[in-house]
């Protein structure tokens, strides 16, 4: 398996662009979301993280 470093860096950069965009456009909403996340149980956060990973892997698979 060949590691395509430029592609990996572009993907990480794009993730940072989307993350920064949300904070730039709606900082108050992000603060509210963070406060709400602090009240969520670990199991719910873990499940959401696993679902996000599965969705991301599916999108990568579609592009392969």
C-alpha positions as CSV (number, residue, x, y, z in Angstrom):
1,X,0.0,0.0,0.0
2,X,1.3,3.4,-1.0
3,X,0.9,6.4,1.3
4,X,-0.1,9.4,-0.7
5,X,1.2,12.1,1.7
6,X,0.0,15.1,-0.4
7,X,-3.5,13.7,-0.5
8,X,-3.4,13.0,3.3
9,X,-2.3,16.6,3.9
10,X,-5.1,18.0,1.6
11,X,-7.7,15.9,3.4
12,X,-6.5,17.1,6.8
13,X,-6.4,20.7,5.5
14,X,-10.0,20.4,4.2
15,X,-11.1,19.1,7.6
16,X,-9.5,22.1,9.3
17,X,-11.2,24.5,6.8
18,X,-14.6,23.0,7.6
19,X,-13.9,23.1,11.4
20,X,-12.7,26.7,11.2
21,X,-15.6,27.7,9.0
22,X,-18.2,26.6,11.6
23,X,-16.4,28.5,14.4
24,X,-16.0,31.6,12.2
25,X,-19.7,31.7,11.1
26,X,-21.4,30.7,14.4
27,X,-19.2,31.0,17.5
28,X,-22.2,31.3,19.8
29,X,-23.8,28.2,18.4
30,X,-20.6,26.3,18.8
31,X,-20.3,27.4,22.4
32,X,-23.9,26.2,23.0
33,X,-23.1,22.9,21.3
34,X,-20.0,22.5,23.4
35,X,-21.9,23.1,26.6
36,X,-24.5,20.6,25.5
37,X,-21.9,18.0,24.7
38,X,-20.5,18.3,28.2
39,X,-23.8,17.0,29.5
40,X,-24.0,14.1,27.2
41,X,-22.9,10.6,28.5
42,X,-19.7,9.1,27.2
43,X,-21.6,6.3,25.5
44,X,-23.6,8.8,23.4
45,X,-20.5,10.7,22.3
46,X,-18.7,7.4,21.5
47,X,-21.6,6.3,19.4
48,X,-21.7,9.6,17.5
49,X,-17.9,9.3,17.0
50,X,-18.2,5.8,15.6
51,X,-21.1,6.9,13.3
52,X,-19.0,9.8,12.0
53,X,-16.0,7.5,11.4
54,X,-18.2,5.0,9.5
55,X,-19.7,7.8,7.4
56,X,-16.2,9.1,6.7
57,X,-14.9,5.6,5.7
58,X,-17.9,5.1,3.5
59,X,-17.2,8.4,1.7
60,X,-13.5,7.5,1.3
61,X,-14.6,4.1,-0.1
62,X,-16.9,5.8,-2.6
63,X,-14.1,8.0,-3.8
64,X,-11.6,5.0,-4.2
